[in-house]
Amino acid sequence: MEIAVVKGDILNTSAELIVVGLYMEENWENDFVLSLNECVGGKLKKKAQATDFNGKLGESLFFAAGPETSSDYVLVVGLGAQNELNASSIRQITGSVFSTASRLRVKTVALELLGEDNDEVDAKINGRAIAEALLLARYEFNAYKETKKTIQVNAVTIVAEDGRDARKAERGVEEAVTVIDGVTVARDLVNTPAQDMNPERLAESAEQIAKLSNGRVKTRVYDREWCAKKKMGSFLAVAQGADTDPKFIHLIYKPTGKPKGKVALVGKGVTFDSGGLSLKPGKSMETMKCDMAGAAAVLGVFATLARTTPRVEVHGIIPATENMINGKAIRPGDVVRAMNGKTIEILNTDAEGRLILADALGYAAKLDPDYTIDLATLTGACVVALGEEISSLTANDDEFAQSLLAASSTAGEEMWQMPLYAPYRKLLESDIADVRNISTSRYGGSMTAALFLNEFVEDGMVWAHMDIAGPAFAERPIGSFLGKGGTGYGVRTLTAWLATL
């Protein structure tokens, strides 16, 4: 889809559908509203009264365009209160606009730069928010369909009244295109069935990202034997039940000039999770191709780095395996030794994500990063606590946590901080090992999982854990612009955060 930004008058822009916004406190007698009324054949106020439209967020009015307008349809959308308009609400409005355009099967849309008259909202941020919502809403995954759905909308023009605002919005659109390219990489990886998205294919995807980066990204892929030499007993314990070989993937981005720091992004890469011998119910397995969404998000971020060019060195670390069942599968009650020397009593083989992350965090520690972030579809408990649209954030440094929360707010990905509550550590005590992989309590599962990971964070490491089990895979549409399936959650937040370093 082509997204262009122009300086002009939205009511005189040529497109099949033109879209304008009205605030709740709109003056119905101002020049713009009067001109808009002419465009819709004098029906604006009458239809607004008939439908109780008063500009609230989410409200809309639809008209056939008047004979003197170079469009077929006019859509009027409510912007809410002027002092409440922000990037998040602009995304939601834009997603609804795209849905309307798709239902009408129009090919061209002209949309005013929403909030241009609001001094509190920057034109660049607005342009980026509009473009992000359009590109996210337009996403399709048709690789396995004989009859492919086709989206008709192929050109959107964002119209700004002011030339300076138009230039700023254009830069925002360019940024959105880059970041959503990364989100699309992650969504495609998650949506691909596990029969085709195994550890080897995940490694090939990492190598392809490096190949397309013009040398800015390097990739190393390690096999089972290498992991054994590195004493990754926790990772290999999960992998031993699968016929497909595990892969340990390490991506490296280095900026031009001296790096201003070093970041490690660790992504859980379980390409299919049966639960192992602690077998999941059949219904729970249906979406377990998504259990590598953390790894997909890391790869999505790396797909953007050659263009976003952050000033820090970035390492992507992905332990990739299936969690399956064969005669060699790990058993409840077995004890394994992680890379950092700690022993783990495995009492539930379906708590496998934390096992592979234990060794990935141990490996990350050897790189001596300034910041380490892991992303994982880790616990159902997090979904119980926060629902399907919000990830949890646990961190051992509050300033670091606040910077990530600010980035998630900027990106429009919902995140809530959970405590790293030390007294719950006793719930992970084992009679025969240093730690057990599940809590002795049925409560607080997302917090005890984070405490387990904390056991493998070296002293002095600044670390954060994102449990993305809820928002990583949508079993129903999320908001107005994210459809079912993989969402690419985390890519927008992490790229926004890296840009601040």
N, C-alpha and C positions, 0 to 999 in steps of 0.2 A: 504494500500500500504506500502510495506517495503522499507525504505530508509536506505542504508548502506553507510559508508564512508571507503575507503580503500586507502592505499599508493600503488602506482603503475604507470604503463604507460598506458594511456588511449588507445593508439593504439594497445596494446596487451591485452586489457581487453575483456573478453568474454561476449557478450550481442547481442541480435538481432539488436539493433540500438546503435551505438556509436556516441557521439556528441562532437565536438570540436569547439573552438572559434578562430577567427582570427581578429586582430586589423586592423584598416584602414592603419596604417603605417607599416604593417607587411612586413618583409623581405622575399620575395618569394624564396630566395635561402638559408635560414637557415636550420639547420638539421631537425628541427621538420616539417617544411613545406615540405621538400623533402621526409621525411618518410610518411607524410600524403598523398602526391602525389602517393607514391607507393601503399598505402592502397586502393586508388580509381582507380587503374589501369592506373596511369599516366595521368589522365584526368583533374586534378585540375585546372591547369593554363589555359588550353584550354576552359574549361567550364566557368571559372571566366571571361575570356575575352569575351566569347560569350554572357554572361548575364549581363555584366557590373558590376559584383560583385567586390567590393573593400573594404569589411569589414565594411560598414556602419551598424549602429544599425538597426536591422529589416531585413537585407538581409540574405539570406541563399542559400546554394547549397546542392543538394541532390544527392547521388550516391548509386549505388549497390556496395557493398564491393568487393574488389579484392579477388582472390582465396586463398591468404595466410593469410587473416584476419579472426579472429574468430567471425565474425558478418555477418549479412545479409545486413545491410545498414549503410551508414555513412552520417551524417548531419553536415555540416559546417555552423556555425552561425557567423554573423558579430557582433563584440563587440564595434564598434565605435572607437573613439579616446581613447587611453590608459588612458589619464588623465581625461577622462569624465566618465569612468566606475564606477558605484556605485550600491548600493543595489537595488535601484528602477529599473535601467536598467537590472540588473541581474534577477529580478522578471519577467520583461516583456519578456526577452529572454527565460527564463525557461518555462513560460506559452506557448509560441509559440512551444517550443520543445515538450511539453506535447500534444499539439494539433496535431502535426505531428505524434507522436508516436501512438496516438489514431486512426488517420486515417489509419495508416499502420497496426493497430490491432496487434502490437507487445506486448509481455508480459514483456520483459526485456530491460532496457535502461542503458547504461553507459554514464555518463556525466562528463566531466572534471570539476574540481573545477574552475569555471570561475573567471578570474582575479587573479589567484594564483601568477602570475608573476608581479602583480601590487603592489608595496609597499604601495600605498595609500589606499588599500582596505584590511581590516582584514579578515583572513580566516574564523573566527567564524561568522562574519557578512555575508560573502558570502555563507557559508554553510546554515545559517539560512534563507537567502533570497531564495536560491534554494528550500529548503524544504517547506517554506511557499507557494511559487508559485505552487509547485507540489500538495500539499495537498489542496490548495484552488481550483485549476483547476480540481482536481479529484472529488470534491463534487458533490453528486447527491441527489435529493429529490424524491424518488420513492414510498412514502408511499401510494399513492392513485392510482398507476398504476397497472393494471393487468399484463401487459407485461413490465417488468422492464429492463431499459437500463443497460447494463453491460460494465464497462470499462475494457479493456483487460490489460492495464499496471498494473502490480502488484509488480514489483521490480525495483528500481532505485539504481544504484551504483554511488556514487560521487567519482571520482578518483583524488587524490592529489599526486603530485610528491614528496612532502616533508612530512615526518612522523609527524613533529610538526604541520604543516598545517592540516594534516588529523585529528589529535586529536582535534584541535581547531574547525574545521568544524563539527566534530561529536558532540561537545557540542552545537554548533549552531543548528544542526538538532534536538537535544533533546529539546531545548528551543522552536523551531518552532512547534514541535509536541504538546507540552503542550498548547501553545497559540492558535493554530489552533483547538485543541479540544474545547476550549472555543468559538471560532468563529463559529464552527459547531453547538454548542448548540444554539447560537443566531440565526443562519440561519434556523435551524429546527423549532424553535419557531415562527419565522416570516413567514415561508413558510406554516405552518399548517393553514388550513382554520379556519375562526373565529367560525364556528359551533363547532369546537373541541378545539379551543384555546380561551376559555373565561376566565374571572378573576379567577374562581376556578381552572381551569387547569394551569394557570400561577402560582398560589400559590402552586399547587402540584409540579410543576417543581422546584420551589424554595426549597421546602421540600426535593425533591429528591437530589438536589445538596448538601444540608446539610448532607443528609444521606450518600452520597458517599465521604464526606470530612474527614472521620475518626475523627470527632469531632471538626475540625478546623472552621467549619462554623455552626452557629446557625440560625434558622429561626423562626420568629414570624409572624403569619397571623391574622389580625384583621378584624372584620365584620362591617356591617353598624352601628349597635348600638354603638360599641366602637368609631367609627369615629364621631358619633353624640355627644357622651360624650366629645370628644376632640374638639368639635365645628368646625369641618371641613365642614362648610357650602358650601364652593366653590366646593370642591370635590364631596360632596353628591348632589349638584345641577345637575351636569352632570349625576351622577349615577341614579337619580330618574326617568329618562325616560326609563330605561332598566328593563326588567323582570328578567334578571340575576343579582344576588347580587354582589355588588362591594367587592373587597378585598384590604386591605392596608397591604402591605408586607414589612417586615423589616428583612434583612439579616445582620449578624454580623460575621466578621472575626477578630480574635485576634491573634497576633503573639506570638511566644514563647518569654518569657522575657518581659521586660518593653517596651511598644510601643513607637516609636520615633515620634508619632504624630497620628492624627485622621483625616480620610477622609470620607466624605459623597458623595456617588454616587446616584443621583436621576434619575430615568428613567420613562418617560411617558409611561403609560400602558393602552392606549385605545385599547382594543382588536378588536373592530370594530367601525368605525366612519361613521355614516350615515349623519352626519351634524346636527342631531336633527331637530327641527322645521325649522331651516335655512338649509333645505335639500340640500345635494349635488346633482349635476347632476348625472345621472346613470353611465356615463363613469368614472366620478371621484371616484365613490364608488368601482370600480372593484378591486382596489389594497389596499383598506382600512383595510385589515387584517394586513397590515404592520404598522399600526399606534401605535403599541406597540414595535417598533424596539428599542426605547430608553430603555425600560424595558428589552428587550431581550439582549441588550448589557451589561447591569448591571449583568444580570444572567450569561451571558457568561464570564464576568470577574470573578465572584465568582466561576465559575466552574474550574478556573485555580489556585485559591489562595492557596489551600492545597499543590500545587506543586511549585508555584513560591515563596511562603512564603515571601511576602513583610514585612518590619519591622514596618509598621504602622497598626493601627487598622482601619478597613474598614467597613463602614456601607452602605448597599444597601437599598434604599427606593423606593418602587414602588406603586404608587396609580393606582389600576387596575379597570377598568370599561369599559362598552360599552357606546357609545353615540348613543342612540336609541330614538324612538318616541313611547310614549303611552299617556294615558290621564293625566299622572302625569308629563310629560316632562316639563322642564324649558322653559319659553317663552321669546322671545325678549322683553326687557323692564323690566324684573324682576330684583330685587336687592337681593343679597345674602351677607352674612358676612363670611369672611375667618377666619381661625384659629387665625391669628394675630390681629383680631378685625376690619380690614379694610372692608368697604363695596364695592361691585362691581356691577355696572350696566351692565347686560348682554344684549348686543345689537345684538349679533350674536352667536347663539348656536353652530356654527361650529368653533368658536374660543374657543374650549373646553380644548385643551391641556394645555393652560396657566392657566385655572381655577383649574385643578387638581394638577398642579405643584405648584400653589400658596400655597396650604395647605401642600404639600409634603416638600416645602422649609421651611415653618413654623415649621413643625415637625423636620426637619433636624437642624434648629437653636437651638432647645432644647438640642441637643446632643453636642453642643459647638465644632464643628469640626474645625480643622485648615484650611481645604480646603473643599469647596463644589462644585461639578460639576453636572449640570443636562444635560441630553441628551434627545432630543425630535425631532420627526418628526413634527416640529411646524408650519412652514409657507411655503406656495407656493411662497411667495415673496423671500424667500432665494434661491429657485430653479431658479427663474427668474434672480436673481442677480448673482448667482455663477454656475448655471448649475447643471447637474445630478451627477457629480463626486466629488464635493467639498462641505464640510460642512462649516458653519460659526462658528466662535468663538467670543463670547462677554464676557468680563471679567471686574471686577472692580479693578483689580490689574495687572499692566503690567508685572511685573516679573513673576507672576503666569501664565499669558497668554503666555509669551515667553517659559516657561518650557513645556507647553502643545503643543505649535507649534513645539518645538524641538522633542518632543515625537512622534507627528504625522508624522514628516519627517522621523524619524528613522523607524517607523512602515510602512511607505509607504501609509498612508491614508491622502489624500489631505485635507487641512484645511486653511481657510483664516480668519484673524481677522477683525471684524467689530467694529465700534465705539459704545460705550455706550453714545450716544449724548444727553446730558441732556436737551437742548432746545426743543427737540421733546416731552418731558414729557407733555407739554401743550396740545398735541394732544390726550391725554388720560383723560383729565379733563371731569368730568360728572357734569351735573346740579343737580343731586339728590343723588349722592353717592361719595365716596372718589376717585373712579377711574372707568373708563369704560373698557370693555374687548376688544374693537377694537378702532382703531385710527379714528379721524375725517378726515384723509387724506388717499387717496388711495395709496400714495407713501411711501417708506421706511418701509414696513410692517415688515420685519425681525428685524429692529432696534426698532420699537415701541413695538413689542412683547417682546423683551429683556427688554425694559424699564418697561413694565408691570410686568415681573417677578421680576425685581429689587425692586419693591414695597414690595415684600414679603421676601426680604433678610435683615436680621437684621443688624443693625449697627455693624461694626467690622468684619462681616463675609467676608472671602476671597472667592469669588464666580466666577464661569465661566459657561457660557451657550453654549452648542453645539447644533446648529440647523442642524440635520442630515437628513432633509427632502429629499435632493437630493440623496446622496449616500447610504442611508439605504436599498433601494429597487431598483434593476436594472431592468428596463423595456427593456433593451438591454444589451448585454455583455459589461462589463467595462474592457478595456484593454484586455490582453491576458489570464488572469487567473481567472476572476470573471464572471460567467455566470448569466443568468437571475434569478430574485427572490431576496430573502433576502441575504445581503452581510455580515452581522455581523459587520458592520462598528462601530468603536469605541472600540472594544475589544482589538485590537492590540495597538492602541494608549494609552489606559488607562493602560494596563499591562506594556507597556514600561515606562510610566510616573511613575507608582507606584514603579517600580524597581529603580528609581532615588532617592527615599525618604529615 
